Amino acid sequence: MKPANILTVFRNTINLWLRRKAQTGDFQAKVSEHRGKNNKIADWEKFRAFAETYGDKTQVEMAELWDEEISDRTISRALKKIGFTRKKRPTATVKEMNNYAKPLSNS
């Protein structure tokens, strides 16, 4: 039975740590570069006000109205990020009873 506080570390991982220690003098993890796309929208309060003003427009129209060049997909992601919804009804609708769940008759 293996004690719970012992970790399994592969020999390759140890070799990589030792090689990094020899090359850099330290075996700490490398600082990774930022991956992914840069946010084209930097001022989120400005975008929130823009969404409130032009929320009735399509995303393509909103992209054309934005100050900088931006795609409609970026507008879509930004609207989702700020929690902006295009729902017209404030409450959910109640589903009607389907045909299979008809009430029993007393005949």
KEGUGU-811468 format. One record per residue (C-alpha): x, y, z; residue number from 1. Coordinates in pm, 1 decimal. Layout:
BEGIN
[[X Y Z] NUM];
...
END
This chain:
BEGIN
[[0.0 0.0 0.0] 1];
[[132.2 341.3 -101.8] 2];
[[134.0 626.1 155.5] 3];
[[-103.3 910.0 65.5] 4];
[[157.2 1186.4 81.7] 5];
[[401.6 1040.9 -175.0] 6];
[[376.4 1183.8 -527.0] 7];
[[465.5 1001.0 -844.8] 8];
[[705.6 1210.2 -1053.3] 9];
[[832.1 1072.5 -1381.0] 10];
[[1205.1 1057.8 -1439.8] 11];
[[1169.1 1275.1 -1752.2] 12];
[[1020.0 1555.3 -1539.0] 13];
[[1311.3 1538.2 -1296.5] 14];
[[1557.0 1546.5 -1588.9] 15];
[[1384.3 1854.8 -1729.6] 16];
[[1402.0 2028.4 -1390.8] 17];
[[1771.6 1945.2 -1355.4] 18];
[[1846.0 2067.4 -1709.1] 19];
[[1659.1 2395.8 -1639.4] 20];
[[1856.1 2437.7 -1312.1] 21];
[[2184.6 2387.5 -1501.2] 22];
[[2089.5 2634.1 -1776.4] 23];
[[1921.9 2910.5 -1578.0] 24];
[[2036.7 2852.8 -1221.0] 25];
[[1678.5 2800.8 -1111.7] 26];
[[1421.2 2527.6 -1162.5] 27];
[[1109.3 2741.1 -1123.7] 28];
[[845.3 2721.8 -1393.7] 29];
[[897.5 2942.4 -1695.6] 30];
[[680.9 3250.8 -1725.6] 31];
[[451.8 3183.6 -2017.8] 32];
[[363.5 3440.4 -2276.7] 33];
[[6.0 3556.3 -2303.9] 34];
[[-181.7 3334.4 -2542.8] 35];
[[-505.5 3419.5 -2710.3] 36];
[[-643.1 3730.9 -2863.8] 37];
[[-603.6 4077.6 -2724.9] 38];
[[-922.6 4243.6 -2616.5] 39];
[[-1016.6 4501.7 -2873.0] 40];
[[-1241.7 4667.4 -2617.2] 41];
[[-1039.3 4829.9 -2340.6] 42];
[[-1298.5 5059.3 -2180.2] 43];
[[-1577.3 4831.5 -2060.4] 44];
[[-1784.6 5112.4 -1905.8] 45];
[[-1784.4 5290.5 -2242.3] 46];
[[-1889.4 4966.1 -2413.4] 47];
[[-2167.0 4907.4 -2156.8] 48];
[[-2306.4 5257.7 -2228.1] 49];
[[-2271.3 5189.9 -2602.3] 50];
[[-2465.3 4863.0 -2565.5] 51];
[[-2743.4 5038.8 -2373.1] 52];
[[-2768.5 5306.7 -2641.6] 53];
[[-2744.8 5085.1 -2950.2] 54];
[[-2876.6 4757.3 -2808.6] 55];
[[-3163.0 4749.9 -3057.2] 56];
[[-2920.7 4732.7 -3352.9] 57];
[[-2780.7 4413.5 -3501.3] 58];
[[-2427.0 4313.3 -3410.5] 59];
[[-2308.5 4404.2 -3760.7] 60];
[[-2458.0 4752.4 -3723.8] 61];
[[-2307.5 4788.1 -3376.6] 62];
[[-1965.0 4693.1 -3515.4] 63];
[[-1996.6 4965.0 -3778.5] 64];
[[-2096.6 5222.9 -3515.0] 65];
[[-1809.0 5140.3 -3275.8] 66];
[[-1520.5 5393.9 -3275.3] 67];
[[-1253.6 5147.5 -3385.3] 68];
[[-1254.3 4870.2 -3642.5] 69];
[[-1413.2 4568.3 -3478.9] 70];
[[-1595.7 4255.9 -3598.4] 71];
[[-1952.9 4156.3 -3523.6] 72];
[[-1820.8 3840.9 -3352.8] 73];
[[-1614.8 4056.1 -3115.3] 74];
[[-1929.6 4256.0 -3039.0] 75];
[[-2108.2 3927.8 -2966.0] 76];
[[-1837.8 3810.3 -2724.3] 77];
[[-1827.0 4150.6 -2553.1] 78];
[[-2206.0 4159.5 -2508.8] 79];
[[-2191.2 3815.2 -2352.6] 80];
[[-1907.1 3922.7 -2124.8] 81];
[[-2101.6 4219.7 -1984.0] 82];
[[-2416.3 4008.5 -1948.8] 83];
[[-2618.7 4204.5 -2204.0] 84];
[[-2917.0 4011.5 -2332.9] 85];
[[-3156.5 4080.9 -2616.4] 86];
[[-3446.6 3902.8 -2449.0] 87];
[[-3769.6 4092.1 -2497.6] 88];
[[-3967.7 3922.5 -2220.2] 89];
[[-3848.1 3978.2 -1864.9] 90];
[[-3982.9 3646.3 -1736.3] 91];
[[-3974.9 3295.7 -1872.9] 92];
[[-4284.0 3159.6 -2041.5] 93];
[[-4466.8 2863.7 -1895.9] 94];
[[-4486.0 2563.2 -2124.9] 95];
[[-4831.8 2443.0 -2207.5] 96];
[[-4929.3 2084.4 -2136.2] 97];
[[-4828.5 1855.2 -2422.3] 98];
[[-5067.9 1616.1 -2596.7] 99];
[[-4933.2 1310.9 -2415.4] 100];
[[-5018.8 1443.5 -2071.0] 101];
[[-5392.7 1492.3 -2117.9] 102];
[[-5598.8 1495.2 -1801.7] 103];
[[-5803.6 1181.0 -1733.7] 104];
[[-6176.2 1205.8 -1799.1] 105];
[[-6436.8 1070.1 -1557.3] 106];
[[-6638.1 864.1 -1804.4] 107];
END
